[in-house]
Amino acid sequence: MIIRSKAPLRLGFAGGGTDIAAYYDRYGGYVLNATIDMYAHCTIEPNDSGRIEFFAADLDKTEGYPAEKNLPLSPVLPLHTGIYNRINADFCNTGAQKPLSFKMTTYSDAPAGSGLGSSSTMVVAIIKAYVEWLNLPLGEYDIAALAYKIEREDAGLAGGMQDQYAATFGGFNFMEFYGENRVIVNPLRLKRWIRNELEASLILFYTGVSRESANIIKEQIEHTQRGDQENLESLHELKNQAVLMKETLLKGDFNGFSGCLLNGWRAKKNAASSITNLFLDDLYQYAVDSGAKSAKISGAGGGGFMMIFCDPCRRIDLIRALKKKEGMVLTPSFTEIGTQAWIIYNS
């Protein structure tokens, strides 16, 4: 028997940063995002070896342990070991049950630090594989909440909450975040032509600069907790732009969408000093000079993917211009389905 799973990565259109507890606990947060056809993948191969092996193929990192019910939190693969420990503690903690023995292989279609929610999406994919294998009674909200708890509490990684819910639910969603980790996911019923037009208008450009999002988010959290006025005003504006952008999308107002993307990026840059830098500012200007209407760095900022909005008729010219820069150009498609898992029975 082999268990496989995958979970889609996401584009954060608006509101990113308001999904951090330091902000939404007090003010509430709104985020607009959509999943794309890039995934985090997980395969579990149960065996009788008496060992647990984790292999992160994209990172070329391997960890092995004797099969026990609690593993030390690995500095190499902390999420892999953290998820295993949480699954065991919450669902397999019976004295008569033998510890699980298996090999797990994971990889992501996007590089680490991409700004597409790759770490949280991987956590969702791994949890989904366990759910399928062990027949765990977890729905979509349960999986997303568990993924958040593992990252933020068990592994101690700073970050927001949108990625876990995007990867679990899939599609276009307007998300609301409130105190005590209360989340409401509102799927958007976009008309097909609106989705197609948006897809035809977007380009992703990988800057080649990976960044540690947790460090950027820690800076933002510190500003928020101190009540820094510029930081709070920026986050309030990001929240406002998420509401406005939702309206523009539902109406098919793409000039309005572009304006919200631009306003959101301007506000985002004021939330923390490490969100942008001279390299990213120059790249942004180059994209605009080459035909882009607006753009923003996806995720926490500091590097990763730049999301660029343009007239579809200018898209090819813009792609040619971007290919002159060091980096990678992608033209993603949107997906409707969240995390999935399936079992292959060996003959």
C-alpha positions as CSV (number, residue, x, y, z in Angstrom):
1,M,0.0,0.0,0.0
2,I,1.2,3.5,-0.9
3,I,-0.5,6.7,0.2
4,R,-0.1,9.9,-1.8
5,S,-1.4,13.4,-1.3
6,K,-1.0,16.9,-2.7
7,A,-2.0,20.4,-1.7
8,P,-2.1,23.5,-3.9
9,L,0.0,26.5,-3.4
10,R,-1.7,29.9,-3.4
11,L,-1.4,33.5,-4.6
12,G,-2.2,36.1,-1.9
13,F,-4.0,38.9,-3.7
14,A,-4.8,41.2,-0.8
15,G,-4.9,41.4,3.0
16,G,-1.7,39.3,3.7
17,G,-0.4,40.3,7.1
18,T,-3.8,40.8,8.7
19,D,-4.0,37.0,9.2
20,I,-1.4,37.2,11.9
21,A,-2.7,36.7,15.5
22,A,-1.1,39.9,16.8
23,Y,-3.4,41.8,14.5
24,Y,-6.5,39.8,14.0
25,D,-6.9,39.1,17.7
26,R,-7.6,42.8,18.2
27,Y,-8.9,44.1,14.9
28,G,-10.0,41.0,12.8
29,G,-8.3,40.2,9.5
30,Y,-9.4,39.8,5.9
31,V,-7.5,38.0,3.1
32,L,-8.3,37.3,-0.5
33,N,-6.4,34.5,-2.2
34,A,-6.6,31.7,-4.8
35,T,-4.8,28.4,-5.3
36,I,-2.8,27.6,-8.4
37,D,-1.6,24.5,-10.3
38,M,1.6,24.1,-8.2
39,Y,1.6,21.7,-5.4
40,A,3.3,20.3,-2.3
41,H,3.4,16.5,-2.5
42,C,3.7,13.7,0.0
43,T,4.0,9.9,-0.3
44,I,3.9,7.5,2.6
45,E,5.1,3.9,2.2
46,P,4.2,1.8,5.3
47,N,6.6,-1.0,6.1
48,D,7.7,-3.4,8.9
49,S,11.3,-2.1,9.2
50,G,10.8,-0.7,12.7
51,R,12.1,2.6,11.4
52,I,10.7,6.0,10.3
53,E,12.4,7.7,7.4
54,F,11.7,11.2,6.2
55,F,13.1,12.3,2.8
56,A,12.5,15.8,1.6
57,A,13.5,15.3,-2.0
58,D,13.4,18.9,-3.1
59,L,15.7,19.9,-0.2
60,D,17.8,16.7,-0.5
61,K,17.5,16.2,3.2
62,T,17.0,12.9,5.0
63,E,16.2,12.0,8.6
64,G,15.8,8.5,10.1
65,Y,14.6,7.3,13.5
66,P,13.7,4.1,15.3
67,A,9.9,3.8,15.2
68,E,8.8,5.5,18.4
69,K,5.6,7.4,19.4
70,N,7.5,10.6,20.0
71,L,10.5,11.8,18.0
72,P,12.9,14.6,18.8
73,L,12.0,17.8,16.9
74,S,14.5,17.7,14.1
75,P,16.4,20.9,13.3
76,V,16.7,19.6,9.7
77,L,13.1,18.6,9.1
78,P,11.1,20.1,12.1
79,L,7.8,20.1,10.4
80,H,8.0,16.4,9.4
81,T,8.8,15.3,12.9
82,G,6.4,17.8,14.5
83,I,3.5,16.6,12.4
84,Y,4.3,12.9,13.2
85,N,4.4,13.7,16.9
86,R,1.1,15.6,16.8
87,I,-0.7,12.9,14.8
88,N,0.6,10.3,17.4
89,A,-0.4,12.4,20.4
90,D,-3.9,13.2,19.2
91,F,-4.9,10.1,17.3
92,C,-2.6,7.1,18.0
93,N,-1.9,7.4,21.7
94,T,-3.0,4.0,22.8
95,G,-0.6,1.7,24.7
96,A,-1.5,-1.4,22.7
97,Q,-0.8,0.2,19.3
98,K,2.6,-0.3,17.9
99,P,4.4,2.9,16.7
100,L,4.0,3.6,13.0
101,S,6.8,2.4,10.7
102,F,7.1,4.0,7.2
103,K,9.1,6.0,4.7
104,M,7.8,9.4,3.8
105,T,8.9,11.3,0.7
106,T,8.0,15.0,0.1
107,Y,8.7,17.7,-2.4
108,S,7.2,21.0,-3.5
109,D,6.8,22.4,-7.0
110,A,8.0,25.8,-5.7
111,P,11.3,26.5,-4.0
112,A,11.4,27.2,-0.3
113,G,10.9,30.9,0.6
114,S,8.9,31.4,-2.6
115,G,6.1,33.5,-1.0
116,L,3.5,31.0,-2.3
117,G,2.8,29.4,1.1
118,S,5.0,26.4,0.4
119,S,5.8,25.5,4.0
120,S,2.3,25.6,5.3
121,T,1.0,23.9,2.1
122,M,3.5,21.0,2.8
123,V,2.2,20.6,6.3
124,V,-1.4,20.3,4.9
125,A,-0.3,17.8,2.3
126,I,1.5,15.6,5.0
127,I,-1.5,15.8,7.3
128,K,-3.8,14.8,4.5
129,A,-1.7,11.7,3.8
130,Y,-2.0,10.7,7.4
131,V,-5.8,11.3,7.3
132,E,-6.1,9.0,4.3
133,W,-3.8,6.3,5.7
134,L,-5.2,6.2,9.2
135,N,-8.8,7.2,8.3
136,L,-8.8,10.1,10.7
137,P,-12.0,12.0,11.4
138,L,-10.8,15.4,10.2
139,G,-12.7,17.8,7.9
140,E,-11.3,20.8,6.0
141,Y,-11.4,23.2,8.9
142,D,-9.9,20.6,11.2
143,I,-6.9,19.9,8.9
144,A,-6.2,23.6,8.4
145,A,-6.5,24.3,12.2
146,L,-4.2,21.4,13.0
147,A,-1.6,22.5,10.4
148,Y,-1.6,26.0,12.0
149,K,-1.2,24.6,15.5
150,I,1.7,22.4,14.5
151,E,3.6,25.3,12.8
152,R,2.9,28.0,15.3
153,E,2.8,26.1,18.6
154,D,4.7,22.8,18.2
155,A,7.4,24.0,15.8
156,G,7.4,27.6,17.1
157,L,7.5,29.2,13.6
158,A,6.1,32.7,13.2
159,G,3.6,33.2,10.4
160,G,0.0,33.9,9.4
161,M,-3.0,31.7,9.0
162,Q,-4.2,32.0,5.4
163,D,-1.9,29.5,3.8
164,Q,-3.2,26.5,5.7
165,Y,-6.8,27.3,4.8
166,A,-6.0,28.1,1.2
167,A,-4.2,24.7,0.7
168,T,-7.0,22.8,2.4
169,F,-10.0,24.4,0.8
170,G,-8.6,25.4,-2.7
171,G,-10.2,27.8,-5.1
172,F,-10.8,31.6,-4.7
173,N,-11.6,32.5,-1.1
174,F,-12.3,35.5,1.0
175,M,-11.2,34.6,4.5
176,E,-12.1,36.2,7.8
177,F,-9.9,35.9,10.9
178,Y,-11.0,36.7,14.4
179,G,-9.8,36.3,18.0
180,E,-9.3,32.8,19.5
181,N,-8.3,31.6,16.0
182,R,-11.8,31.7,14.6
183,V,-11.8,31.5,10.8
184,I,-14.5,31.8,8.2
185,V,-13.7,30.7,4.6
186,N,-16.0,32.3,2.0
187,P,-15.6,30.7,-1.4
188,L,-16.1,33.2,-4.2
189,R,-18.4,32.2,-7.1
190,L,-16.5,33.9,-9.9
191,K,-17.9,33.8,-13.4
192,R,-15.8,31.7,-15.7
193,W,-14.9,34.7,-18.0
194,I,-13.6,36.6,-14.9
195,R,-11.4,33.7,-13.9
196,N,-10.1,33.3,-17.4
197,E,-9.4,37.0,-17.8
198,L,-7.5,37.1,-14.5
199,E,-5.5,34.0,-15.5
200,A,-4.6,35.6,-18.8
201,S,-3.5,38.8,-17.1
202,L,-1.1,37.4,-14.5
203,I,2.6,36.5,-14.6
204,L,4.8,35.1,-11.8
205,F,8.4,36.0,-11.8
206,Y,10.7,34.2,-9.4
207,T,13.3,36.6,-8.3
208,G,15.8,33.9,-7.4
209,V,16.0,35.4,-3.9
210,S,14.7,33.0,-1.2
211,R,13.9,34.5,2.1
212,E,13.0,33.4,5.6
213,S,9.4,34.6,6.0
214,A,9.4,34.0,9.7
215,N,12.0,36.8,10.3
216,I,9.9,39.3,8.3
217,I,6.8,38.3,10.1
218,K,8.5,38.6,13.5
219,E,9.4,42.2,12.7
220,Q,5.8,42.9,11.7
221,I,4.5,41.3,14.9
222,E,6.8,43.4,17.0
223,H,5.5,46.6,15.4
224,T,1.9,45.5,15.8
225,Q,2.4,44.6,19.5
226,R,4.0,47.9,20.2
227,G,1.1,49.7,18.6
228,D,3.3,51.3,15.9
229,Q,1.0,53.7,14.2
230,E,2.5,53.4,10.7
231,N,2.3,49.6,10.9
232,L,-1.3,49.6,12.1
233,E,-2.4,52.0,9.5
234,S,-0.7,49.9,6.8
235,L,-2.5,46.7,8.1
236,H,-5.9,48.5,8.3
237,E,-5.4,49.6,4.7
238,L,-4.4,46.0,3.6
239,K,-7.6,44.8,5.2
240,N,-9.6,47.5,3.4
241,Q,-8.0,46.6,0.1
242,A,-9.0,43.0,0.5
243,V,-12.7,44.0,0.7
244,L,-12.4,46.3,-2.2
245,M,-10.5,43.8,-4.3
246,K,-13.2,41.1,-3.6
247,E,-15.8,43.5,-5.0
248,T,-13.7,44.3,-8.1
249,L,-13.3,40.5,-8.8
250,L,-16.9,39.6,-8.4
251,K,-17.8,42.5,-10.8
252,G,-15.0,41.8,-13.3
253,D,-13.6,45.3,-12.8
254,F,-10.0,44.6,-13.7
255,N,-8.8,48.2,-13.6
256,G,-10.1,48.3,-10.1
257,F,-8.4,45.0,-9.3
258,S,-5.1,46.4,-10.6
259,G,-5.5,49.5,-8.5
260,C,-6.2,47.4,-5.4
261,L,-3.1,45.3,-6.1
262,L,-1.0,48.5,-6.3
263,N,-2.5,50.1,-3.2
264,G,-2.0,46.9,-1.3
265,W,1.7,46.7,-2.2
266,R,2.2,50.3,-1.2
267,A,0.6,49.6,2.2
268,K,2.4,46.3,2.6
269,K,5.8,48.0,2.2
270,N,5.1,50.2,5.3
271,A,4.3,47.2,7.5
272,A,7.9,46.2,8.0
273,S,11.3,47.5,6.7
274,S,12.4,44.0,5.4
275,I,9.4,43.5,3.1
276,T,11.1,45.2,0.2
277,N,14.6,46.3,-0.8
278,L,16.4,48.1,-3.6
279,F,16.6,45.0,-5.8
280,L,12.8,44.4,-5.5
281,D,12.0,48.0,-6.1
282,D,14.1,48.1,-9.2
283,L,12.5,44.9,-10.5
284,Y,9.1,46.3,-9.9
285,Q,9.9,49.4,-11.9
286,Y,11.4,47.3,-14.7
287,A,8.2,45.3,-14.9
288,V,6.1,48.5,-15.0
289,D,8.4,50.0,-17.7
290,S,8.0,46.8,-19.7
291,G,4.2,46.9,-19.7
292,A,2.9,45.8,-16.3
293,K,0.0,47.6,-14.9
294,S,0.8,46.7,-11.3
295,A,2.7,44.1,-9.3
296,K,3.5,42.9,-5.7
297,I,5.7,40.4,-4.0
298,S,3.8,37.4,-3.0
299,G,3.7,36.3,0.6
300,A,5.6,38.0,3.4
301,G,7.9,39.9,1.1
302,G,11.7,40.2,0.9
303,G,12.0,37.9,-2.1
304,G,10.4,34.9,-3.7
305,F,7.8,35.4,-6.5
306,M,6.6,38.7,-7.8
307,M,3.0,38.6,-9.0
308,I,2.6,40.9,-12.1
309,F,-0.7,42.1,-13.6
310,C,-0.8,43.2,-17.2
311,D,-3.0,43.6,-20.3
312,P,-3.2,40.1,-21.8
313,C,-2.2,41.6,-25.2
314,R,1.1,42.8,-23.6
315,R,1.7,39.6,-21.8
316,I,4.1,38.0,-24.3
317,D,6.2,41.2,-24.6
318,L,6.4,41.4,-20.9
319,I,7.5,37.8,-20.6
320,R,10.2,38.4,-23.2
321,A,11.4,41.4,-21.2
322,L,11.4,39.5,-17.9
323,K,13.4,36.6,-19.4
324,K,16.2,39.1,-19.9
325,K,16.5,39.2,-16.1
326,E,17.9,36.5,-14.0
327,G,14.9,34.5,-12.7
328,M,12.1,32.3,-13.8
329,V,8.8,33.2,-15.5
330,L,5.7,31.2,-14.8
331,T,2.1,31.5,-16.1
332,P,0.0,29.6,-13.5
333,S,-3.5,28.4,-13.8
334,F,-6.1,28.5,-11.0
335,T,-7.4,25.4,-9.3
336,E,-10.7,24.8,-7.7
337,I,-9.9,21.8,-5.5
338,G,-8.0,21.8,-2.2
339,T,-5.8,19.1,-0.7
340,Q,-6.4,15.5,-2.0
341,A,-5.1,12.1,-1.1
342,W,-5.4,8.6,-2.5
343,I,-4.2,5.1,-1.9
344,I,-2.4,2.7,-4.3
345,Y,-2.8,-1.0,-3.4
346,N,0.1,-3.1,-4.6
347,S,-0.9,-6.3,-6.5
